Amino acid sequence: MPDRGGGPPTGPRIRVGRPSRRVRTLLLTLGVLAVLLMAFTMFAGFWTDWLWYRSVHYSSVFTTTLWTKIGLFFVFGLLMALAVGFNIWLAHRLRPPLSAMSMEQQNLDRYRMGIAPYKKWLLLGITALVGLIAGASASGQWRTWLMWINGVPFGQKDPQFKLDVSFYAFDLPWYRFLLGFGFAAVIISVIAAALTHYLYGGLRITSPGARATAAATGHLSVLIGVFVALKAVAYWLDRYGLAVKSSDFKATDNWTGLRYVDANAYLPAKTILFCIAVICALLFFATLWRRTWQLPVIGFGLMVLSAILIGGLYPALVQKFQVQPNEQAKEAPYVEKNLVATRDAYGIEGTQVTEYPGKSETTDKTKLRDDVDAAASIRIMDPNVISPTFQQLQQMRNYYAFPTNLDVDRYSKDGKDQDTVIGLRELNLAGIPKKNWINNHFRYTHGYGVVAAKGTAVDAEGRPVFTESNLPSEGDLGKYEQRIYYGEKTTTYSIVGGPQKEIDYSDDTGEKTFSYKGDGGVDLSSPINRAAYAAAFSEPQILYSGAIGEGSKILYNRTPKERVEAVAPWLTIDGDAYPAVVDGRIQWIVDAYTTTNGYPYASRTTLGDTTADSLTANNNSRAVVAQQNQVNYIRNSVKATVDAYSGDVKLYEWDTQDPILKTWRNAFPGTVQDKSEISKELMAHLRYPQDLFKVQRELLTRYHVKDANTFLSGSEVWQVPDDPTNKSGDAVPPYYLSMKMPDQKAQAFSLTTTFTPNGRDNLSAFMAVDAEAGTSDYGKIRILKLPTSTTVNGPKQVQSQLNSEQDIAETIRLLRGGDSEVEYGNLLTVPLDGGLLYVEPVYVRGGDLKYPLLRKVLVSYGGNTAFENTLDEALNKVFGAQASESEQPPSDEGDDTTQPPPSSTNPTVREALSDAQKAFDAGQKALEQKDLAAYAKAQKDLEDALKRAEDAQARADQGAGGKNGDKSTGDKTGEDKAGDKAGGDKASPDATPTGDAGGGSDTS
């Protein structure tokens, strides 16, 4: 009988079907594949790192770092998991029996019943989660652990507690980490235990009666007692922390160490608070017997009140009523400790400060003029300006490039050292004719050759006098491996040595190919390696490309700073790696530092700010690579080299007394070679590093004084002047220069800078450090302090004088005629016979070529200024005398005589270049006569002639079937003329007009 009631319908049910077995299998397979893919991706990162470290022979760095991280992860992860898990388990075990439940307990009962089947899994999950987080955090402390376990004594004690400096540098950071870990474990345990007690009735919020059972009271009291005990330990460590504490102090920024209020208020306050915290902790532990929180709570409140009154109010009263009324007398003893510690920590304790008159008393002008040559080898080739000139004259191919800032080095010829501007012709992928994966990573793989020029000379057209040039390179450096696989511009990977041939270089006969035979790189013959790199680089073609085969290697991490940082992650890397030809190989030389911020009483400095100047503002690649940005101790403890062909990295001990380096050598044995392993040829190219010098000069603006009262008064504070040739407002960079300080008998390769009084532009001091490694005075800092009663023009004032003198301003205006640009080079300062000689090269960019060539030289001495075509002319004018012929050294610097026109095998090109030379001569004559109209006409004729020469040469090249449409094929023309002043008889498509007739373009 059919149901006529209101019951459920009796029709067929619609069932929600489960996925079919085939779908479930597919989903399971996809899930497994996803997990395997993620696992392989993680494995690929680990495996490629291991292969790279093994390829550079620093696998011990990888394994030591890895095992240290793993050990810290498991030890501290396990400790955290056990601490939290044990307290959850104990709180559950101490739960009270359930009796007549209140409304609060009835509401919690459903939660208890919900988690009952999963209690074990929930406990494991919570403990695993906190363990993973704690372990990951602890593994990041691998440096702190290795320094603590391997630390060596400094052999110096702090003046307050008489503890070795190693306690503050190595021990205290580790103790603070342990203390922080302990606080975290206790806090998490208290939270977890309290929640568990609440869930199972041990703690009650709204229920009548006692708020906590005796068991819960005892358990939580012990945990809070442990927390307070840890706080007592923190108070005790804080006493020592005062020696490395930074604070605001009007005498200096980033003051570090104890002051009067610290020694007489904070230090006793910390001791008193330590005692109170110990008593308070014992009161909490006593609740195990008393079962009441009354006394512990009172004790805890007393501790908090004491922290406010004793730790906060009392020091403020001491500062207000004892220190401020007589601050100088109170703070002087502590300032003296800071002065000594800071000077020692930054290596400036031996700075020699000498009074210098700033004005010459010599009336013999000829003698002054002759003394210039003995005082300095004045570098008029600014490495930070002439890179475009190197680029134009020596690029040869669009896929080559020079760094934005070239380097200064010393090379010896005929037994005499010569300041040399040097750069490498590195690979520039942005300039390759056609971009694709094969070209980017297989065919265009390396740069080629060194280009070097005399720093103290130019030719008649204002171009560099090259001592090493052309492609392949030839010149004074002799025979060496010229291929550059590792450099500052090689930021992508290359695959070399396999079936795909590389483009080596090109000359007039066409492209030359090459196959890499060096030891560098990771082998890709193994399918596992290929798969790992395909995953790591997200490039599947690495896995199946036919261009990879037997012998193929992958090169990556190719910049010098990147490689040194990877093999020595405990070092801070200088911002300027520079190349040198050493023992037949191009070696990148990288300075590296050991640092700490735990040197007691030494004021801190911020490396990023201190090492910034007008060069780093325009070139981020020159910025220091810092492990710690804030430091109060630094040593240039390691000199590193990176082979430009093989990528081989070598670390050499430099500071044999540095305890931090000794510590790291204990941690990573065999990674740093002894100083005695440095070859004589390499030693000749090592120099004092710029970033260390910049840190030291910043500190010496205040710490050149040794008297505490003078330091506190601030009357002798200096500042590093802004770069007068740069409108960015950044500090002037230091300059390398071969020069002689007043107490030196001969010139020394030096790093120099100037100081001005705080807030003023006149000169207050000149600083130089002996920068040539291997000499007895290497690293000695000399400061010439000028009198405060008279004023001597500073860099900004000299530059202003240049811009304001009518004749000079008119000449600058003429040089800027048309679309030309005037660019000021480095303003060099040289002490000379009691006065200061300023020299500044002035370059002109112009025409279609747009590369700077030296056109004028500014010289200023004793208020007299000269602005002439050559350095000799400017010196003769400013001193009113010519150098004695017997003493005047031979010079490659050009004069005003007309050079023979450049040669070429193409008659049309020869005629155009001859016209360009005539136009150049006419422009020079008009410039001297200040005839703007004639000068502009000469410039127009010059550009027309150069354009005709370029077009004629291009047509000739097309007829000869030029390669790749690249007009920059190998030439020696511009170079031969620049280096030998004999014109170029090896013409090239476009270097002929720019190199040989470059003199015409100089003023365009």
Secondary structure, DSSP 8 states (H G I E B T S, - for coil): ----SSS---S---------HHHHHHHHHHHHHHHHHHHHHHHHHHHHHHHHHHHTT-HHHHHHHHHHHHHHHHHHHHHHHHHHHHHHHHHHHT-----S--HHHHHHHHHHHHHGGGHHHHHHHHHHHHHHHHHHHHHTTHHHHHHHHH----S-B-TTT--BHHIIIIIHHHHHHHHHHHHHHHHHHHHHHHHHHHHTTSB-SSSSS-SB-HHHHHHHHHHHHHHHHHHHHHHHHHHHHGGG-EEEETTEEEEES--HHIIIIIHHHHHHHHHHHHHHHHHHHTHHHH--SHHHHHHHHHHHHHHHIIIIIHHHHHIIIIIGGGHHHHHHHHHHHHHHHHHHHTT-TT-EEEE--SS-----HHHHHHHHHHHEE---S-TTT-HHHHHHHH--STTEE--SS-EEEEEEETTEEEEEEEEE-EE-GGG-SS--HHIIIIIS--EE-EEEEEEEEE-TTS-EEEEEETTTTEETT-S-B-EESS-TT--S-EEESSSS-EEEEEETTEEEEE---SS-SEE--SHHHHHHHHHHTT-THHHH-TT--TT-EEE-S-SHHHHHHHH-TTSEE-S--EEEEETTEEEEEEEEEEEES--TT---EEHHHHT--HHHHH-GGGS-B-S-SEESEEEEEEEEEEETTT--EEEEE--TT-HHHHHHHHHSTTSEE-GGGS-HHHHTT-B--HHHHHHHHHHHHHHT---HHHHHHTTT-EE--B-TT-TT--B---EEEEE--TT-SS-EEEEEEEEEETT--S--EEEEEE-BTTSTTTT-EEEEE--SSS----HHHHHHHHHHSHHHHHHHHHHT-TT-EEEE---EEEEETTEEEEEEEEEEE-TTT---EEEEEEEEETTEEEEESSHHHHHHHHHTS---TTT--------SS-------SSHHHHHHHHHHHHHHHHHHHHHHTT-HHHHHHHHHHHHHHHHHHHHHHHHHHHHHT-STT-S-----HHHHHHHHSS--SS--TTHIIIIITHHHHTT-
